[in-house]
Amino acid sequence: MNKLVVVLLFLWPFTAHAETKSFKLDPEFMGASQLVFASESVKGHEVLKGWVISGEGQKYNVPDVCEPEGGVAEISDAYVVNGKARYFVFTCSWSVSHPGIGLKGIQYETFIYTGSSFGSLKKETMLSGALSGYEGSLEEGGYSYAWYVVRDIASKKIIELERGKTDDSLTLARDIALVRLKSNDYNAVKAYLEPVRMSQLLKGSPINNSNVTIYNDLGFALGQSESFELAYKVLSEVERVSPDRMVLKLNIADVLWGIDKRKAGVYYKEYAKLMREAGKERLIPRRVLERMQ
């Protein structure tokens, strides 16, 4: 299965009856603009096999198959990433459910290839492993997250790994946190922006005028996940660098409301004052007016 043998296909008999799923590759990968996967029964269980279609209509096997360890396999996404090399990426996923030992979630396995021709495709094992993962409950009662499944995030992670950067950059960390926040996954935000990661980010990228917006976003995300003390630590540093940011006053007030309501009231009043001075009094949130009393 793992041999990188690519055969030019003129006909795949099973595709006439198998359910297929196709992806448009934009940018193209070595002239191929379309990727198609179809299910096939192998030794009594279903696997997904894929092929790419070149601009001339020629078909070439994808080297690996999506072979789940139980469950029904699906192709989550497939795309091309341009870095120093051009990477062909697809992610296979399947449900994991073992109630007796507390496992329930989704396993993601990502396959990443480079090469100068379909006959010389090389699987990038390190990159593939770094973007694969399990998201769901664990046997010991914890929870695991797969941070690099979303295409935009995965693409950025590939570029960072290509450059030798194993720890997530500040901008990538912000993107991951905001994606989870957008889906109201507050536990994921708290798990990702845990104290050790935040310390690494602050050490590697100290707060300055060029990144205060990013740290303001991270502080906001921490506050939404009810990591109030860590959120206040971050936002107070943002305030030290850029004290006149209007939205920052509101973010700090909301965070402090969870740990020090008296101090929060001071910030709510400052925020309301700035909004009035800017002619935006009608846009002041109701909670601000209620909490500043």
PAMAR-240699 format. One line per field, with one value per atom (N, C-alpha, C): residue number from 1; atom name; x, y, z. Coordinates in steps of 0.1 Angstrom, whole numbers, plus 5000, padded with zeros to 4 digits. Atoms other than C-alpha are relative to their C-alpha. Example, Ala and Ser with C-alpha at 12.3 -4.5 7.8 and 13.67 -1.06 7.14 Angstrom:
residues 2
gumi = [1;1;1;2;2;2]
seti = [N;CA;C;N;CA;C]
east = [5009;5123;5009;4991;5137;4992]
north = [4988;4955;5012;4989;4989;5011]
up = [5000;5078;5000;5000;5071;5008]
end
This chain:
residues 293
gumi = [1;1;1;2;2;2;3;3;3;4;4;4;5;5;5;6;6;6;7;7;7;8;8;8;9;9;9;10;10;10;11;11;11;12;12;12;13;13;13;14;14;14;15;15;15;16;16;16;17;17;17;18;18;18;19;19;19;20;20;20;21;21;21;22;22;22;23;23;23;24;24;24;25;25;25;26;26;26;27;27;27;28;28;28;29;29;29;30;30;30;31;31;31;32;32;32;33;33;33;34;34;34;35;35;35;36;36;36;37;37;37;38;38;38;39;39;39;40;40;40;41;41;41;42;42;42;43;43;43;44;44;44;45;45;45;46;46;46;47;47;47;48;48;48;49;49;49;50;50;50;51;51;51;52;52;52;53;53;53;54;54;54;55;55;55;56;56;56;57;57;57;58;58;58;59;59;59;60;60;60;61;61;61;62;62;62;63;63;63;64;64;64;65;65;65;66;66;66;67;67;67;68;68;68;69;69;69;70;70;70;71;71;71;72;72;72;73;73;73;74;74;74;75;75;75;76;76;76;77;77;77;78;78;78;79;79;79;80;80;80;81;81;81;82;82;82;83;83;83;84;84;84;85;85;85;86;86;86;87;87;87;88;88;88;89;89;89;90;90;90;91;91;91;92;92;92;93;93;93;94;94;94;95;95;95;96;96;96;97;97;97;98;98;98;99;99;99;100;100;100;101;101;101;102;102;102;103;103;103;104;104;104;105;105;105;106;106;106;107;107;107;108;108;108;109;109;109;110;110;110;111;111;111;112;112;112;113;113;113;114;114;114;115;115;115;116;116;116;117;117;117;118;118;118;119;119;119;120;120;120;121;121;121;122;122;122;123;123;123;124;124;124;125;125;125;126;126;126;127;127;127;128;128;128;129;129;129;130;130;130;131;131;131;132;132;132;133;133;133;134;134;134;135;135;135;136;136;136;137;137;137;138;138;138;139;139;139;140;140;140;141;141;141;142;142;142;143;143;143;144;144;144;145;145;145;146;146;146;147;147;147;148;148;148;149;149;149;150;150;150;151;151;151;152;152;152;153;153;153;154;154;154;155;155;155;156;156;156;157;157;157;158;158;158;159;159;159;160;160;160;161;161;161;162;162;162;163;163;163;164;164;164;165;165;165;166;166;166;167;167;167;168;168;168;169;169;169;170;170;170;171;171;171;172;172;172;173;173;173;174;174;174;175;175;175;176;176;176;177;177;177;178;178;178;179;179;179;180;180;180;181;181;181;182;182;182;183;183;183;184;184;184;185;185;185;186;186;186;187;187;187;188;188;188;189;189;189;190;190;190;191;191;191;192;192;192;193;193;193;194;194;194;195;195;195;196;196;196;197;197;197;198;198;198;199;199;199;200;200;200;201;201;201;202;202;202;203;203;203;204;204;204;205;205;205;206;206;206;207;207;207;208;208;208;209;209;209;210;210;210;211;211;211;212;212;212;213;213;213;214;214;214;215;215;215;216;216;216;217;217;217;218;218;218;219;219;219;220;220;220;221;221;221;222;222;222;223;223;223;224;224;224;225;225;225;226;226;226;227;227;227;228;228;228;229;229;229;230;230;230;231;231;231;232;232;232;233;233;233;234;234;234;235;235;235;236;236;236;237;237;237;238;238;238;239;239;239;240;240;240;241;241;241;242;242;242;243;243;243;244;244;244;245;245;245;246;246;246;247;247;247;248;248;248;249;249;249;250;250;250;251;251;251;252;252;252;253;253;253;254;254;254;255;255;255;256;256;256;257;257;257;258;258;258;259;259;259;260;260;260;261;261;261;262;262;262;263;263;263;264;264;264;265;265;265;266;266;266;267;267;267;268;268;268;269;269;269;270;270;270;271;271;271;272;272;272;273;273;273;274;274;274;275;275;275;276;276;276;277;277;277;278;278;278;279;279;279;280;280;280;281;281;281;282;282;282;283;283;283;284;284;284;285;285;285;286;286;286;287;287;287;288;288;288;289;289;289;290;290;290;291;291;291;292;292;292;293;293;293]
seti = [N;CA;C;N;CA;C;N;CA;C;N;CA;C;N;CA;C;N;CA;C;N;CA;C;N;CA;C;N;CA;C;N;CA;C;N;CA;C;N;CA;C;N;CA;C;N;CA;C;N;CA;C;N;CA;C;N;CA;C;N;CA;C;N;CA;C;N;CA;C;N;CA;C;N;CA;C;N;CA;C;N;CA;C;N;CA;C;N;CA;C;N;CA;C;N;CA;C;N;CA;C;N;CA;C;N;CA;C;N;CA;C;N;CA;C;N;CA;C;N;CA;C;N;CA;C;N;CA;C;N;CA;C;N;CA;C;N;CA;C;N;CA;C;N;CA;C;N;CA;C;N;CA;C;N;CA;C;N;CA;C;N;CA;C;N;CA;C;N;CA;C;N;CA;C;N;CA;C;N;CA;C;N;CA;C;N;CA;C;N;CA;C;N;CA;C;N;CA;C;N;CA;C;N;CA;C;N;CA;C;N;CA;C;N;CA;C;N;CA;C;N;CA;C;N;CA;C;N;CA;C;N;CA;C;N;CA;C;N;CA;C;N;CA;C;N;CA;C;N;CA;C;N;CA;C;N;CA;C;N;CA;C;N;CA;C;N;CA;C;N;CA;C;N;CA;C;N;CA;C;N;CA;C;N;CA;C;N;CA;C;N;CA;C;N;CA;C;N;CA;C;N;CA;C;N;CA;C;N;CA;C;N;CA;C;N;CA;C;N;CA;C;N;CA;C;N;CA;C;N;CA;C;N;CA;C;N;CA;C;N;CA;C;N;CA;C;N;CA;C;N;CA;C;N;CA;C;N;CA;C;N;CA;C;N;CA;C;N;CA;C;N;CA;C;N;CA;C;N;CA;C;N;CA;C;N;CA;C;N;CA;C;N;CA;C;N;CA;C;N;CA;C;N;CA;C;N;CA;C;N;CA;C;N;CA;C;N;CA;C;N;CA;C;N;CA;C;N;CA;C;N;CA;C;N;CA;C;N;CA;C;N;CA;C;N;CA;C;N;CA;C;N;CA;C;N;CA;C;N;CA;C;N;CA;C;N;CA;C;N;CA;C;N;CA;C;N;CA;C;N;CA;C;N;CA;C;N;CA;C;N;CA;C;N;CA;C;N;CA;C;N;CA;C;N;CA;C;N;CA;C;N;CA;C;N;CA;C;N;CA;C;N;CA;C;N;CA;C;N;CA;C;N;CA;C;N;CA;C;N;CA;C;N;CA;C;N;CA;C;N;CA;C;N;CA;C;N;CA;C;N;CA;C;N;CA;C;N;CA;C;N;CA;C;N;CA;C;N;CA;C;N;CA;C;N;CA;C;N;CA;C;N;CA;C;N;CA;C;N;CA;C;N;CA;C;N;CA;C;N;CA;C;N;CA;C;N;CA;C;N;CA;C;N;CA;C;N;CA;C;N;CA;C;N;CA;C;N;CA;C;N;CA;C;N;CA;C;N;CA;C;N;CA;C;N;CA;C;N;CA;C;N;CA;C;N;CA;C;N;CA;C;N;CA;C;N;CA;C;N;CA;C;N;CA;C;N;CA;C;N;CA;C;N;CA;C;N;CA;C;N;CA;C;N;CA;C;N;CA;C;N;CA;C;N;CA;C;N;CA;C;N;CA;C;N;CA;C;N;CA;C;N;CA;C;N;CA;C;N;CA;C;N;CA;C;N;CA;C;N;CA;C;N;CA;C;N;CA;C;N;CA;C;N;CA;C;N;CA;C;N;CA;C;N;CA;C;N;CA;C;N;CA;C;N;CA;C;N;CA;C;N;CA;C;N;CA;C;N;CA;C;N;CA;C;N;CA;C;N;CA;C;N;CA;C;N;CA;C;N;CA;C;N;CA;C;N;CA;C;N;CA;C;N;CA;C;N;CA;C;N;CA;C;N;CA;C;N;CA;C;N;CA;C;N;CA;C;N;CA;C;N;CA;C;N;CA;C;N;CA;C;N;CA;C;N;CA;C;N;CA;C;N;CA;C;N;CA;C;N;CA;C;N;CA;C;N;CA;C;N;CA;C;N;CA;C;N;CA;C;N;CA;C;N;CA;C;N;CA;C;N;CA;C;N;CA;C;N;CA;C;N;CA;C;N;CA;C;N;CA;C;N;CA;C;N;CA;C;N;CA;C;N;CA;C;N;CA;C;N;CA;C;N;CA;C;N;CA;C;N;CA;C;N;CA;C;N;CA;C;N;CA;C;N;CA;C;N;CA;C;N;CA;C;N;CA;C;N;CA;C;N;CA;C;N;CA;C;N;CA;C;N;CA;C;N;CA;C;N;CA;C;N;CA;C]
east = [5008;5000;5009;4992;5028;5010;4991;5049;4995;5004;5049;5001;5001;5040;4988;5011;5019;4998;5003;5002;4990;5009;4986;4988;5012;4950;4992;5009;4928;4986;5013;4900;5000;5001;4890;4986;5013;4862;4991;5009;4849;4994;5005;4843;4986;5013;4812;4989;5010;4794;5003;4997;4812;4996;5003;4802;5013;4988;4827;4999;4999;4838;5011;4990;4857;5004;4995;4878;5007;4993;4890;5013;4987;4927;5004;4997;4934;5008;4992;4963;5001;4998;4969;5012;4989;4993;5006;4993;5017;4990;5009;4990;4986;5012;4963;4991;5009;4932;4988;5011;4909;5005;4997;4911;4987;5013;4885;5003;4999;4880;4988;5011;4859;5002;4999;4851;5002;4998;4863;5001;4999;4859;5013;4988;4892;5001;5000;4893;4989;5012;4858;4997;5003;4861;5002;5000;4857;5012;4989;4887;4997;5001;4889;5013;4989;4911;4998;5001;4919;5008;4992;4932;4998;5001;4940;4999;5003;4930;5008;4992;4954;4992;5007;4945;4997;5002;4947;4990;5010;4922;5006;4994;4948;4998;5002;4943;5012;4988;4970;4996;5003;4967;5006;4994;4971;5007;4992;4998;4994;5006;4980;4985;5015;4945;4996;5005;4923;4994;5003;4920;4997;5002;4903;5001;5000;4908;4987;5014;4871;4993;5008;4843;5000;5002;4835;5009;4991;4862;4994;5004;4856;5012;4990;4878;4995;5004;4876;5003;4996;4895;5012;4989;4920;5004;4996;4941;5015;4986;4975;5005;4994;4998;5013;4988;5025;5009;4989;5057;5012;4988;5093;4998;5004;5079;4985;5014;5044;4995;5004;5025;4985;5013;4996;4995;5005;4974;4986;5014;4944;4999;5002;4929;4989;5009;4911;4995;5006;4887;4991;5010;4866;4997;5005;4846;5006;4994;4861;4990;5009;4837;5002;4998;4847;4994;5006;4822;5006;4995;4836;5013;4988;4869;5000;5002;4856;5005;4995;4869;4988;5010;4846;5004;4995;4857;5002;4997;4871;5015;4986;4905;5003;4997;4921;5014;4987;4950;5002;4997;4966;5012;4990;4987;5005;4994;5012;5011;4991;5032;5007;4993;5058;5006;4994;5075;5000;4999;5084;4991;5008;5062;4991;5009;5034;5008;4992;5060;5010;4989;5083;4994;5006;5058;5007;4994;5073;4991;5009;5052;5009;4993;5063;4996;5004;5062;4998;5000;5070;4988;5011;5045;4987;5013;5018;4997;5003;5022;4997;5002;5023;4985;5013;4989;4989;5010;4972;4997;5003;4955;4986;5013;4925;4993;5008;4898;4988;5011;4875;5004;4998;4873;5011;4989;4902;4997;5002;4904;5002;4997;4918;4991;5009;4890;5002;4997;4906;4994;5006;4900;5012;4989;4923;4994;5004;4922;5009;4992;4933;4999;5000;4943;5001;4996;4954;4991;5009;4923;4995;5005;4909;5010;4990;4925;5009;4992;4936;5011;4991;4952;5011;4990;4968;5010;4990;4983;5010;4990;4999;5009;4991;5012;5010;4990;5028;5011;4990;5046;5009;4992;5058;5009;4991;5071;5010;4990;5088;5011;4990;5107;5007;4993;5117;4994;5007;5093;4990;5009;5077;4989;5010;5059;4991;5009;5029;5004;4997;5036;4988;5010;5016;4988;5011;4995;4992;5007;4987;4993;5007;4978;4987;5012;4954;4989;5010;4938;4994;5005;4934;4990;5009;4918;4987;5012;4894;4991;5008;4883;4992;5007;4874;4990;5009;4858;4988;5011;4837;4990;5009;4822;4996;5004;4816;5006;4993;4841;5009;4993;4852;5010;4991;4868;5013;4989;4890;5009;4992;4901;5008;4993;4910;5011;4990;4929;5012;4990;4948;5008;4993;4956;5003;4997;4968;5013;4989;4994;5014;4987;5025;5001;5000;5016;5000;5000;5008;5014;4986;5042;5009;4991;5059;4998;5003;5041;5005;4996;5048;5016;4985;5085;5005;4995;5089;4996;5005;5068;4995;5004;5068;4990;5011;5038;5006;4995;5046;4989;5010;5027;4996;5003;5028;4991;5008;5011;4989;5010;4988;4986;5013;4958;4998;5000;4967;4998;5001;4972;4986;5014;4939;4990;5009;4922;5002;4997;4939;4994;5006;4929;4985;5014;4894;4995;5003;4893;5002;4998;4907;4989;5011;4880;4987;5012;4853;5000;4999;4866;5001;5000;4865;5014;4986;4903;5003;5000;4899;5013;4987;4932;5010;4990;4953;4996;5004;4932;5003;4996;4937;5015;4986;4974;5004;4996;4976;4994;5006;4952;5006;4993;4969;5013;4988;5001;4998;5004;4984;4997;5003;4971;5012;4987;5006;5006;4994;5018;4991;5010;4986;4988;5010;4965;4987;5012;4940;4991;5008;4924;4986;5014;4886;4995;5006;4877;5008;4992;4905;4994;5006;4888;4988;5011;4857;5004;4995;4876;5005;4995;4894;4989;5011;4862;4992;5007;4845;5008;4992;4874;5000;4999;4876;4986;5014;4838;5000;4999;4847;5008;4991;4873;5000;5000;4869;4990;5010;4836;5002;4997;4846;5009;4990;4876;4994;5006;4856;4991;5008;4832;5007;4991;4860;5002;4998;4868;4988;5013;4832;4997;5003;4829;5010;4991;4861;4996;5005;4848;4988;5012;4814;5004;4996;4832;5006;4994;4853;4990;5010;4823;4991;5007;4804;5008;4992;4833;5001;4999;4834;4987;5013;4797;4993;5005;4789;4992;5007;4768;4989;5011;4739;5005;4994;4763;5006;4995;4773;4991;5008;4762;4992;5009;4734;5008;4994;4756;5010;4991;4781;4992;5008;4753;4996;5005;4741;5011;4989;4775;5008;4993;4789;4994;5008;4763;5008]
north = [4988;5000;5012;4988;5024;5001;4998;5017;5011;4989;5047;4996;5005;5029;5007;4993;5051;4994;5006;5035;5009;4992;5053;4991;5008;5042;5004;4998;5039;4996;5004;5022;4994;5006;5014;4993;5006;4988;5003;4998;4994;5014;4986;5031;5001;4999;5024;4998;5004;5011;5007;4995;5028;5015;4986;5060;5008;4992;5087;5014;4986;5121;5007;4993;5146;5013;4988;5176;5007;4992;5204;5005;4996;5211;5014;4987;5248;5007;5002;5254;4985;5014;5223;4994;5008;5196;4993;5005;5188;4998;5000;5196;4993;5007;5176;5010;4990;5197;4994;5006;5171;4987;5012;5144;4993;5008;5116;4988;5012;5090;4991;5009;5059;4989;5011;5031;4987;5013;4996;4990;5010;4964;4992;5007;4949;4991;5010;4917;5002;5000;4922;5014;4987;4959;5011;4989;4992;5009;4990;5014;5010;4989;5046;5001;4998;5047;5012;4988;5078;5001;4998;5090;5015;4986;5124;5000;4999;5136;5012;4989;5156;5008;4991;5184;4993;5007;5159;4988;5010;5136;4987;5012;5110;4998;5004;5092;4993;5006;5084;4996;5004;5064;5009;4994;5081;4989;5011;5061;4993;5007;5054;4999;5001;5043;5005;4997;5055;4988;5013;5024;5002;4997;5031;4988;5011;5010;4999;5000;5004;5012;4988;5028;5001;4998;5041;5012;4989;5062;5010;4989;5096;5008;4990;5121;5014;4987;5153;5011;4989;5175;4995;5002;5175;5013;4987;5204;5000;4999;5217;5012;4989;5239;5004;4995;5261;5005;4995;5265;5000;5001;5260;4988;5010;5228;5001;5001;5221;4987;5011;5198;4996;5006;5175;4994;5004;5169;4995;5004;5149;4994;5004;5140;4990;5011;5108;5000;5000;5106;4988;5010;5080;5001;5000;5077;4989;5009;5060;4999;5001;5046;4987;5011;5023;5004;4995;5031;4993;5008;5004;5006;4994;5023;5015;4985;5058;5007;4994;5064;5003;4996;5084;5013;4988;5108;4997;5001;5112;4999;5001;5100;5007;4993;5122;4995;5004;5108;5008;4991;5133;4994;5004;5123;5011;4988;5148;4995;5005;5142;5012;4991;5161;4991;5008;5151;5009;4993;5162;4993;5007;5136;4990;5009;5112;4986;5012;5084;5001;4998;5099;5007;4994;5110;4995;5004;5110;5004;4997;5108;5008;4993;5135;4995;5007;5113;5010;4991;5140;5010;4991;5165;4993;5008;5138;4997;5003;5128;5012;4988;5163;5005;4995;5171;4989;5010;5138;5001;5000;5133;4995;5005;5122;5011;4990;5145;4993;5006;5131;4996;5004;5116;4989;5009;5095;4990;5011;5063;5004;4996;5080;5011;4990;5105;5014;4987;5134;5002;4997;5149;5004;4997;5151;5009;4991;5177;4998;4999;5177;5014;4985;5213;5004;4996;5211;4993;5006;5198;5010;4989;5230;5003;4998;5236;5012;4988;5272;4998;5002;5262;4990;5011;5230;5006;4994;5250;5008;4991;5275;4991;5009;5247;4993;5006;5230;5009;4990;5262;5002;4998;5267;4988;5012;5231;5000;5000;5235;5009;4991;5264;4996;5005;5243;5005;4995;5260;4990;5011;5232;5006;4994;5255;5009;4992;5273;5015;4985;5310;5007;4992;5338;5001;4999;5343;4987;5013;5306;4997;5002;5304;5008;4991;5333;4993;5006;5316;4987;5012;5283;5003;4996;5300;5006;4994;5320;4991;5010;5291;4992;5007;5272;5009;4991;5303;5002;4998;5308;4989;5011;5273;4998;5000;5281;4988;5011;5253;5006;4993;5271;4991;5009;5240;4998;5001;5237;5013;4988;5274;4999;5000;5269;4989;5010;5237;5004;4995;5253;5011;4988;5286;4998;5003;5269;5008;4991;5287;4998;5003;5269;5006;4995;5278;5015;4986;5314;5006;4996;5317;4999;5001;5304;5011;4989;5329;5013;4987;5358;5001;5000;5348;5001;5000;5342;5012;4988;5372;5010;4990;5399;5010;4991;5422;5014;4987;5453;5006;4993;5478;4993;5007;5455;4988;5012;5426;5001;4998;5441;4995;5005;5433;4985;5015;5396;4996;5004;5395;5005;4996;5414;4989;5011;5386;4988;5011;5360;5002;4997;5377;4999;5001;5380;4985;5014;5343;4993;5006;5334;5004;4996;5355;4993;5007;5338;4986;5014;5304;5000;4999;5317;4997;5000;5316;5014;4985;5350;5005;4995;5353;5001;5000;5344;5010;4990;5366;5014;4987;5395;5003;4999;5389;5005;4997;5391;5014;4987;5421;5011;4989;5441;5004;4998;5437;5008;4992;5449;5014;4986;5479;5008;4993;5487;5006;4996;5489;5010;4992;5504;5004;4997;5520;5006;4993;5539;4993;5009;5510;4999;5000;5514;4986;5014;5477;4993;5007;5467;5003;4997;5485;4991;5008;5465;4985;5014;5432;4998;5001;5439;5000;4999;5449;4986;5013;5416;4989;5009;5396;5002;4996;5414;4997;5003;5408;4986;5013;5372;4998;5002;5379;5012;4988;5415;5010;4992;5432;5015;4986;5465;5006;4995;5469;5000;5000;5458;5012;4989;5486;5013;4989;5511;5000;5001;5498;5002;4998;5497;5015;4985;5534;5007;4994;5542;4997;5004;5523;5008;4992;5541;5014;4986;5574;5002;5000;5567;4999;5002;5555;5013;4988;5587;5011;4990;5609;4998;5003;5591;5001;4999;5597;4987;5014;5560;4995;5004;5561;4990;5009;5542;4986;5013;5513;4994;5005;5508;4988;5012;5472;5002;4998;5469;4995;5005;5448;5011;4990;5477;5010;4990;5501;4994;5007;5475;4998;5004;5466;5012;4989;5501;5008;4993;5511;4998]
up = [5000;5000;5000;4999;5008;4990;5012;4977;4991;5009;4956;4986;5014;4924;4994;5006;4902;4985;5013;4872;4992;5008;4843;4997;5000;4843;4987;5011;4812;5004;4996;4830;5014;4987;4866;5000;5002;4864;5012;4989;4899;5001;4999;4894;4994;5006;4873;5010;4990;4904;5014;4987;4933;5001;4998;4949;5000;5001;4941;5006;4995;4955;4993;5008;4935;5006;4995;4944;4989;5010;4922;5006;4995;4926;4994;5004;4924;5011;5013;4920;4996;5005;4899;5006;4996;4909;4988;5012;4880;4989;5011;4855;5003;4996;4874;5007;4995;4881;5008;4993;4896;5007;4992;4923;5003;4998;4925;5009;4991;4953;4998;5001;4951;5010;4990;4976;4992;5005;4969;5011;4990;4988;4999;4999;4998;5012;4989;5018;5010;4991;5031;5006;4994;5041;4989;5010;5023;5002;5000;5014;4989;5011;4994;4992;5009;4964;4992;5008;4945;4988;5012;4912;4996;5005;4897;4985;5014;4863;4994;5006;4842;4991;5009;4819;4987;5012;4790;5002;4997;4808;5004;4996;4818;5015;4986;4851;5006;4993;4877;5014;4986;4909;5010;4988;4942;5007;4994;4960;5011;4988;4993;4999;4999;5001;5014;4987;5029;5006;4994;5050;5015;4986;5084;5009;4990;5115;5006;4996;5118;4996;5004;5109;4985;5014;5075;4996;5004;5057;4992;5009;5042;4997;5003;5025;5004;4994;5045;4990;5009;5020;4992;5009;4992;4993;5005;4980;4997;5003;4969;5008;4992;4990;4993;5006;4974;5011;4991;4995;4992;5007;4986;4990;5009;4971;4998;5002;4958;5007;4993;4981;4996;5003;4972;5013;4987;5003;5000;4998;5012;5014;4986;5046;5000;4998;5054;5014;4986;5084;5002;4996;5102;5014;4987;5133;5009;4990;5164;5011;4989;5190;5007;4991;5218;5014;4988;5246;5013;4989;5269;5006;4995;5272;4999;5000;5267;4988;5012;5232;4991;5010;5209;4994;5007;5183;4985;5014;5148;4998;5004;5135;4987;5012;5109;4996;5005;5087;4987;5012;5063;4992;5009;5033;4992;5007;5018;4991;5010;4987;4993;5010;4966;4989;5011;4934;4987;5013;4899;4989;5009;4882;5008;4993;4891;5002;4998;4888;5011;4990;4914;5013;4989;4941;5013;4987;4976;5011;4989;5007;5011;4990;5032;5014;4988;5063;5012;4988;5089;4999;5001;5075;5001;4999;5071;5015;4986;5107;5009;4992;5121;4998;5003;5104;5003;4997;5114;5015;4986;5147;5003;4995;5168;5008;4992;5181;5007;4993;5208;5014;4986;5243;5000;4998;5256;5010;4991;5275;5015;4986;5306;5005;4996;5306;4995;5005;5289;4986;5013;5255;4991;5009;5224;4989;5010;5197;4987;5013;5160;4995;5003;5154;4986;5013;5118;4989;5010;5099;4990;5009;5085;4989;5011;5051;5002;4999;5057;5011;4989;5090;4997;5004;5076;4991;5010;5047;5007;4993;5070;5009;4992;5093;4991;5009;5063;4997;5003;5054;5012;4988;5089;5003;4998;5092;4990;5011;5059;5003;4996;5073;5013;4988;5103;5013;4988;5128;5005;4995;5149;5009;4991;5174;4991;5007;5161;5001;4999;5152;5006;4993;5168;4991;5009;5137;4998;5001;5133;5013;4988;5170;5001;5000;5166;4990;5010;5135;5006;4994;5154;5010;4989;5184;4995;5005;5163;4992;5007;5142;5010;4989;5174;5007;4994;5189;4991;5009;5158;5001;4999;5163;5014;4986;5200;5008;4993;5210;5011;4990;5242;5007;4993;5257;4991;5009;5226;5001;4999;5229;5013;4987;5266;4999;5001;5257;4992;5009;5229;5006;4994;5246;5015;4986;5278;5004;4995;5300;4993;5006;5285;4986;5014;5249;5001;4999;5259;5004;4995;5277;4988;5012;5245;4990;5010;5223;5005;4995;5246;5000;5001;5248;4986;5014;5211;4993;5007;5200;5011;4990;5228;4994;5005;5226;4997;5005;5206;4991;5008;5184;4987;5012;5154;5002;4997;5171;5011;4989;5197;4996;5005;5175;5002;4999;5175;5015;4985;5213;5005;4995;5218;4996;5004;5198;5009;4991;5219;5014;4987;5251;5000;5001;5239;5000;5001;5230;5014;4987;5264;5010;4992;5281;4996;5004;5261;5005;4995;5272;5016;4986;5308;5007;4994;5313;5004;4997;5330;5004;4995;5348;4989;5011;5318;4990;5009;5296;5005;4995;5319;5000;5001;5320;4986;5014;5282;4997;5004;5278;5008;4993;5305;4994;5007;5286;4987;5012;5255;5003;4996;5274;5003;4996;5286;4987;5013;5249;4993;5008;5234;5009;4990;5262;4995;5005;5240;4991;5009;5221;5006;4994;5226;5003;4998;5221;5011;4989;5245;5013;4987;5273;5003;4998;5267;5003;4997;5265;5014;4987;5297;5010;4991;5314;5001;5000;5303;5007;4994;5315;5015;4986;5349;5006;4994;5354;5006;4995;5360;5012;4989;5387;5009;4992;5400;4994;5006;5393;5003;4997;5410;4990;5010;5388;4986;5013;5358;4997;5002;5364;4996;5004;5361;4985;5015;5326;4992;5008;5315;4999;5001;5324;4990;5009;5305;4985;5013;5275;4995;5003;5276;4997;5002;5279;4986;5013;5248;4989;5010;5229;4998;5001;5237;4993;5006;5227;4985;5014;5194;4993;5006;5188;4998;5002;5192;5012;4988;5223;4998;5003;5207;4997;5002;5200;5012;4988;5236;5004;4997;5245;5013;4988;5271;5013;4988;5295;5006;4995;5297;5009;4992;5309;5013;4987;5334;5010;4991;5348;5005;4996;5351;5011;4989;5377;5013]
end
